Amino acid sequence: MREFKKYPNRRLYDIEQSRYVTVEDLRKVVLHGESISVIDSKTEKDLTRTVLLQIISEQEGEGHEPILTNRVLEQLVRFYGDTMQGVMSRYIEQSIMTFLEHQERYRQRMSEFSGAEPLDLMRKALEQNMEFWNRLASSTFDRDRRD
């Protein structure tokens, strides 16, 4: 985990490399597979999420197609404060992790079998995603019945 401090003058400081960095530098660290932590230098408040959201916003501002569409963002706003908020958070995280796993398998298989059918691999990924959702919903509802 790479640690950074954010100072009141909005400058970011890389603790490991003892130098000031930009948001673009942080984006590159994340792209290289490292996790980051950004802490406010005065309050010690964790600013990591804010900085990650800033990186996403800047990418979209540069013309990259949004991953989180307005419709998805609206739905996420509706989940805050809802009893399913925790379930949704875990579901989204697990879905992305499953997608990344399948993406890596897909890349491996495509390099091994140049004639492989990509739709079959994506169908399997979606099926596993739905299996996860069903298990998660079942465990949540079982827990609710016990309470």
N, C-alpha and C positions, 0 to 999 in steps of 0.2 A: 504494500500500500504506500503510494507516494503521498507525502504530506505537504500541504501548501498553507500559507497564511495570507489572509487578505487584510490589507492595511486601510485606514480611513481614507487615504488618498486614492483608493480603488486599485492600488497596485497589488499584484499577486507575487508571492515570494516562495520559491522552491527551497524547502528546508534542506533537502538532500544535496542539492547542487549549489546551495548558497548563492542564489542569483534571482533577480526579478524575471518573471515570465509573463506571457500574455495568455488570454483565453484560448487563442489558437494553439499555443504550446500545450496547454492542458488537453485540448482536443486530440493532439497528436499522441500524448501519453496514453489516453484512453484507447485510441485506435491501435496502439501497440499492445493492447491487452492488459495494461496495468489499471488497477483501481486507484482512485484518488480520494483524498480527504482535504477539504478546504475549511479552515477554521478562521474566524474573525480574530484579529490580533488583540483587540481590546476586550471583547466580551467573552471570548472563547466559544462562541456559538458556532455550531456546525452549519456551514454555508454550502456544503457539497451539492445538495439538491438544487439550490438556487443557481449555482454555477453550471451544473449539468443542463438545467433547463435553458440557461442563457446560451450554451453551446448549441443546443437544438434550435433555438429561436434564430440564432445567427446563421445556421446552415440553411434554414428555410428562407431567411432574408436574402441569401445569396442565390436563390433560385432552385434549391433542391426541393424535390417534391415532398410534401409533408407526409410523415408516417402516421402522425396523430392528426387525423382530419378534424375539421370543426365538429362533425357529427360525433366522432369518438370522444373528443374533449367535452362536449356537452353531456354525454352519457357519464363520463368520469365525474364531472361536477355533481351530477345527480346522485352518485354513489356516496359522496362525502356525507357523513352523519347517518347513513343508512345502516341497518343491521348487517347488511351483506358487504359492507366496506372492506372488512378484513379478508373475507372470502375472495372478493374481486381482486384485491391486491395480490394475494397468493396465486390466484388463477392467472392473472396477466404475467406475473413473473415466471411461473411454471410454463406457461404457453411459449413465452419467448425462449426460455432455456430448451424446451423440447424442439422448437423450431431450429435453434442453433445446432443442436445435436444432429437433427435430420439434415440440415444444410451441410454439415461436415461429412456425414455419411454419404450424402448425395455427391459431393465433390469427390470423395474417395472412389465411389462406385463408377462415377463418370470417367475418372481417369483409368480405372480398371476395365470397364466395359463401355467403350465409346458408343455402343449401340443400345445402351439401357434406356428404358422408357421413363422419362422424368415424371410423367403424371402418376404412375404407379407409386413412386417414392413419395410424392406429395400427398397422395390419397392415404398412404400408411401414416404419414405424419399427422394428418387431420384426424384419422381414426384414433390414434394414440392420444391426441389432444382431447377428443371427446371422452375417451375412457377416463382420463385424468379428471375432467370436469364432473363426470358422473360419480366417480369415487369421492371427490371433494364434496359435492352436493349431498351425497348419501351420508357421509360422516358428519357433516354439519347438521343435517336434519335429524340424524340419530342422536346427536349431542343435545339438540334443542328439545327433543322428546324426553330425554332423561332429566333435563332441568325443569 
